[in-house]
Amino acid sequence: MTQEDGSNRKSSENKSNGQNIVLYLVAVAAGAALLVMWVVKTNNPVITYQDFLQLVDVNQPGVQSDGSIVVQTEHAGKPVRVRYTNLRNVSIGDRTIHGTVDLEYLTPVRGDTKRSGVKFVTYKSNSDAVEA
């Protein structure tokens, strides 16, 4: 009988180890998913509302401009100059504006200095009045 009791204990221990491994894998997968969502969210540049309006103005038909603006912003905590061009796919919500631009870092940064098709976000506040 002692042999049977021992084998029953080993069987239940193996089941609990298997369940622990599954729980660890689920926790790791959830953590990885959160990390990916955070990185993707923080990767979109934020364009100020005033800069967005300026970008819209220079992209109007008939305007003698190359359709770009240069702004001072931060990249990795350091001040940089960025040129935004080719405004497209603009979606205006109640408090946010989303769209796509091409950008070029005029100040040297690590990585690509030119990126095409970059999604951006602009936040509107109640004090941002649109002029007719």
N, C-alpha and C positions, 0 to 999 in steps of 0.2 A: 503494500500500500504506500509505502514511503516513496517508492519510485514513481508511482502514478501522481502523487501530490507534487513532486518535484517537476515532472513534465508539464503539469497543468500550470504551475507557476511560470515556467519558461515561456509557455505559449502566450499567457496573458502579458508577460513582460515584452515579448516581441510585438504584440499588437499595440501596446502603448508607445513603444519606440517608433513604430510606423506612423501612428497618429501624430506624434510629436514632429516627425520629419515633415509631414504634410502641412502642419501648422506653421512650421518655420518657412517652408517654401511659399505658402500663401502670404506670410508677413513680408518676406523679401520681395515678392512680386508687387504687393501693394506699395511698399516703400519705393521701389523702382518706378512705378507708375506715377506716384506723387512727385518724385524728383523730375521726371520727364515733363510733367505738366508745368512745374515751376520754371524749368529752364525754357520751355517754349513760351510761356507767358512773359517772362522777363526779357526775352530776346527781341520783342517787338519794340522799336523806338517809339517814344512819346514825342509828338510834335505839339508845341503850344498852339492854342487856338489862334493867336495873332499870327504866328508863322504859317499856320494852315491857310488863313485868309489871304496872306501874302502869296502863298503858293498857288491858290486858286486864281488870284488876280493875274499873275504872270503866265498862267496857262489858258487864259481866255483867248478865243479866236480873234485875230486882228491885232493883238498886242505885239509890239515890236520887242520881243524878248526871246531868250533861249529857253524859257520855261523853267528856269531854276532859281533857287534862292540859296544863300549861304547863311547858316546859323551857327552860333556858338552854343555848344551843349557839353555834356559829360559822357565819357566812355571809360568804363572801368575806374570811375572816380577821378578822372583827369579831364581838364577842359580840352575840347577839341573843336575844330571847325568842320562842319559837314555841309556838303552841297546836296540838296534834294532836287530831283528832276522827274519828269514823266509821271505826273499825278494821274491816277486812273482807279477804276473800281471803287469809287467813293460810296460809302453807305452811311447815311446820317440817321442817328438814333436820337432819343430824348436827351441824353446826357453825354453820349460818345459819338465820335466820328471815326470810322474805320476806312482804310483804303490801302492802296499799294503805290509805292514810289521806287525810284532808283536812287541810291545814295552813293556818295563818294566822300571818303574821309580826306580832307585837305591837310590835316595834321597827321603826322605818322602815327599809326597804331599797329598793334600786332594783329596779323591775319590779313584778310582781304581788305584792300582799300576801296574797291568798287564792288557794289552788290546790286543786282537787278531784282525787281519783283519783291521788294521788302514790304511786308505788311506793317502798317503803323496804326497808332491810335491817338486820338485827340480828345481831351476831356473838356466839355463845356460846363461853365458854371452859370448861375443866375445872373451874374454881373456881365456876362458876355452877351452884349446886345448886337443883333444883326441889323445892319443898316440897309434900308430899302433903296 
